[in-house]
Amino acid sequence: MKRTVFALARYRDVPAAAAFLSTAFGFMPHEVSNNHAEMLVGDDMIMLGEGKAGGPGIYVAVDDPDAHHDRALAAGARITMELVEQPYGSREYACEDPEGNAWFFGTYRP
């Protein structure tokens, strides 16, 4: 399958961000350099670029949000929304990585 749209998160320190995302969220590094990285998330990819952090958040569907939440917390993610059952049937939580990017994880798969 040829991909067309990629999520992008900005970081001042791309290699450190790639290491955190791997440890905290289980993303797999595909390619990492000083100013660019590609992280595999299941069959999808998130790109990391050098720049000011923040902006829109990224939602990632996971099978076990409770275990994922605990892993992220242990790795130093700042939980901004505790685990919650949403009215649309998803169990999810939200957090920020060390540079302030917003990440959302839950069971919602449209």
Phi, psi and omega in degrees: 000131177271122181281150181240322184240134179234137170288146180225132175238142182259142180216147173288324182237091185297313179299320178295321178296316179299319179295317179297313182298326177291313181290312187282319189246353179081015177290148182255125177296130175258315178208131180224128173229188181295328186233009181205143174212153174236124182244128178276134178230095187062234179270004184248175182222140173244133179262141176246135179230158179284138179155188180287130180287167178105187182101205183297155177269172179236131178258133178232126178282133179228155181281326185231084184295334179293311178294321179297315177304312182297321178296314180297316180298316180297330181275355177107008176292144177267114181287123180255343174214116180295166179306134183212146173272117181275154180296341179268012171095005181259143170257125187209168175214168178227152179206170173241143174278177184301339179261003174095007175287141180272131178233139179235132181229137178188185185268358183293126175224097183297000000 
